[in-house]
Amino acid sequence: MVPLYTYIVSYKGASRVTQGTHSNFKGFISSWCSNIPVGALPGLTPPLYKELVSKAYRGDFIAVENIKHVWRKCIEVGDSEFTVVAIQTQP
């Protein structure tokens, strides 16, 4: 069975939640990055969104201490931090 992941992304005080079913949480940026609707994160202007997409595969997700099946990744976009949290919601 392929796990369901919940992704919580935040940027400049706004956040968005999405889900995706994948073999792992790392390589599927479409679930948390490529499909962000325009205006969902107001501070993420089109040029900043383009920057995010170009950096999405860089860096690693890091396990959140003391919480099972939760990982976090931060990406510097513009002058702010874009954060994505991946949670294995179902096995």
Rosetta silent file (secondary structure, phi, psi, omega in degrees, C-alpha in Angstrom):
SEQUENCE: MVPLYTYIVSYKGASRVTQGTHSNFKGFISSWCSNIPVGALPGLTPPLYKELVSKAYRGDFIAVENIKHVWRKCIEVGDSEFTVVAIQTQP
SCORE:     score description
SCORE:     0.000 S_00000001
   1 L     0.000  136.159  179.694    0.000    0.000    0.000 S_00000001
   2 L   -87.727  129.625 -176.600    1.311    3.461   -0.900 S_00000001
   3 L   -68.520  153.984  172.090    1.237    5.924    2.031 S_00000001
   4 E   -97.587  131.055  177.979   -0.792    9.119    2.132 S_00000001
   5 E  -116.002  141.033  172.891    1.199   12.230    3.032 S_00000001
   6 E  -107.585  131.543 -179.379   -0.134   15.549    4.247 S_00000001
   7 E  -115.532  127.668  175.172    1.987   18.585    3.380 S_00000001
   8 E  -113.990  118.967  178.895    1.733   21.865    5.268 S_00000001
   9 E  -113.559  146.473  177.485    3.524   24.747    3.582 S_00000001
  10 E  -142.315  145.783  179.171    3.949   28.237    4.983 S_00000001
  11 E  -156.628  125.491  178.174    5.405   31.460    3.673 S_00000001
  12 L    49.047   46.916  174.058    5.232   34.976    5.095 S_00000001
  13 L    84.767   -4.393  177.797    2.495   34.152    7.596 S_00000001
  14 E  -109.488  152.482  179.043    0.210   32.250    5.204 S_00000001
  15 E  -139.320  163.307 -179.138   -0.151   28.489    5.016 S_00000001
  16 E  -148.220  145.370  179.697   -1.687   25.829    2.819 S_00000001
  17 E  -120.074  133.210  175.146   -2.388   22.120    3.309 S_00000001
  18 E  -137.161  167.721  177.193   -2.322   19.489    0.551 S_00000001
  19 E  -135.192  155.757  176.914   -2.194   15.711    0.363 S_00000001
  20 E  -157.988  147.323  177.767   -0.671   13.161   -1.958 S_00000001
  21 E  -103.368  117.038 -175.054   -0.254    9.406   -2.161 S_00000001
  22 L  -145.480  165.865  177.615    3.341    8.484   -2.975 S_00000001
  23 L   -72.560  -25.105  174.704    5.961    5.833   -2.326 S_00000001
  24 L  -154.025  169.100 -174.576    7.909    8.389   -0.244 S_00000001
  25 L   -90.131  -15.339 -168.083    7.530   12.017    0.805 S_00000001
  26 L   -77.895  -47.050 -167.217   10.760   13.461   -0.618 S_00000001
  27 L   -92.510    7.356 -173.499   10.612   13.471   -4.380 S_00000001
  28 L  -109.707   70.521 -177.483    7.082   14.560   -5.089 S_00000001
  29 H   -65.745  -18.259  178.899    7.269   18.327   -5.168 S_00000001
  30 H   -60.908  -30.366 -178.831    4.062   18.413   -7.190 S_00000001
  31 H   -70.069  -33.057 -174.248    2.147   17.665   -3.981 S_00000001
  32 H  -120.640   -7.675 -174.561    3.501   20.642   -2.048 S_00000001
  33 H  -127.642  -57.402 -170.965    5.066   23.011   -4.575 S_00000001
  34 H   -67.156  -23.372 -175.524    4.050   22.738   -8.216 S_00000001
  35 L  -106.670   25.589  178.002    0.320   22.840   -7.578 S_00000001
  36 L   -74.890  117.826  179.242    0.072   25.918   -5.336 S_00000001
  37 L   -65.180  146.886  177.032   -2.838   27.942   -6.708 S_00000001
  38 L   -57.198  130.518  178.399   -2.175   31.595   -7.470 S_00000001
  39 L    89.483   -9.292 -179.162   -3.041   33.632   -4.378 S_00000001
  40 L   -65.235  -35.640  174.131   -2.992   30.673   -1.966 S_00000001
  41 L  -121.686   92.774 -170.838    0.121   32.145   -0.328 S_00000001
  42 L   -52.015  -33.536 -179.583   -0.259   35.907   -0.941 S_00000001
  43 L   -75.706  -12.197 -178.105    3.415   36.728   -0.301 S_00000001
  44 L   -90.214   81.727 -179.637    4.533   34.197   -2.900 S_00000001
  45 L   -66.985  163.624  178.953    4.467   36.427   -5.974 S_00000001
  46 H   -52.367  -43.387  176.883    4.973   34.882   -9.438 S_00000001
  47 H   -65.102  -36.622  178.252    8.736   35.686   -9.471 S_00000001
  48 H   -70.953  -35.330  175.966    9.131   34.220   -5.958 S_00000001
  49 H   -62.334  -42.168  177.725    7.104   31.173   -6.946 S_00000001
  50 H   -60.434  -41.213  176.954    9.478   30.659   -9.877 S_00000001
  51 H   -62.944  -43.851  178.577   12.407   30.884   -7.446 S_00000001
  52 H   -58.261  -48.579 -178.760   10.740   28.324   -5.153 S_00000001
  53 H   -59.608  -38.836 -179.180   10.237   25.850   -7.990 S_00000001
  54 H   -69.687  -21.435 -178.256   13.888   26.207   -9.011 S_00000001
  55 H  -105.986   -3.029 -170.069   15.016   25.427   -5.438 S_00000001
  56 L   -58.138  -34.874 -178.157   12.427   22.791   -4.472 S_00000001
  57 L   -86.677   -8.725 -179.844   14.718   19.772   -4.880 S_00000001
  58 L   -75.949  151.313  177.248   17.634   21.363   -3.041 S_00000001
  59 L    74.416  169.428 -176.905   18.302   20.481    0.563 S_00000001
  60 L  -116.636  153.715  167.424   16.975   17.626    2.603 S_00000001
  61 L   -76.453  142.215  179.299   13.959   16.973    4.713 S_00000001
  62 E  -118.311  134.216  178.294   14.926   16.548    8.354 S_00000001
  63 E   -61.919  135.464  175.891   13.013   14.341   10.767 S_00000001
  64 L   -77.920  125.596 -176.469   11.176   16.335   13.424 S_00000001
  65 L   -58.217  138.808  174.135   12.525   15.245   16.791 S_00000001
  66 L    64.036   14.915  177.134   10.342   13.054   18.970 S_00000001
  67 L  -131.350  121.385 -178.531    7.527   12.844   16.388 S_00000001
  68 L   -73.768  140.890  171.966    7.164    9.757   14.197 S_00000001
  69 L    61.857   34.397  177.081    6.660   10.124   10.451 S_00000001
  70 E  -132.215  129.824 -178.912    7.050   13.914   10.335 S_00000001
  71 E  -130.842  155.009 -175.490    9.746   15.716    8.336 S_00000001
  72 E  -135.967  145.110  177.696   10.530   19.398    7.770 S_00000001
  73 E  -143.217  137.766  177.862   12.349   21.334    5.065 S_00000001
  74 E  -120.341  139.078 -179.822   13.093   25.056    4.796 S_00000001
  75 E  -130.580  128.453  176.543   13.922   26.906    1.592 S_00000001
  76 E   -76.180  116.680  179.578   15.112   30.517    1.418 S_00000001
  77 E  -126.394  118.909 -174.088   12.823   32.285   -1.074 S_00000001
  78 L    63.621 -128.791  179.055   13.349   35.975   -1.552 S_00000001
  79 L  -106.452   16.625 -176.121   14.119   37.330    1.887 S_00000001
  80 E  -132.737  166.754 -179.472   11.925   34.841    3.751 S_00000001
  81 E   -96.775  126.509  171.671   11.776   31.187    4.676 S_00000001
  82 E   -96.270  125.484 -177.379    9.392   28.849    2.875 S_00000001
  83 E  -117.177  136.079  173.715    8.672   25.860    5.124 S_00000001
  84 E  -126.068  132.377  175.903    7.188   22.520    4.180 S_00000001
  85 E  -116.544  127.069  178.223    6.234   19.872    6.725 S_00000001
  86 E  -108.567  129.949 -178.007    5.515   16.357    5.460 S_00000001
  87 E  -126.393  123.709  174.344    3.418   14.050    7.617 S_00000001
  88 E   -74.629  106.193 -171.951    2.782   10.404    6.852 S_00000001
  89 E   -84.221  -36.892  177.161   -0.953   10.454    7.453 S_00000001
  90 E  -135.726  145.174  179.820   -1.727    6.819    6.599 S_00000001
  91 L   -66.644    0.000    0.000    0.637    3.837    6.317 S_00000001
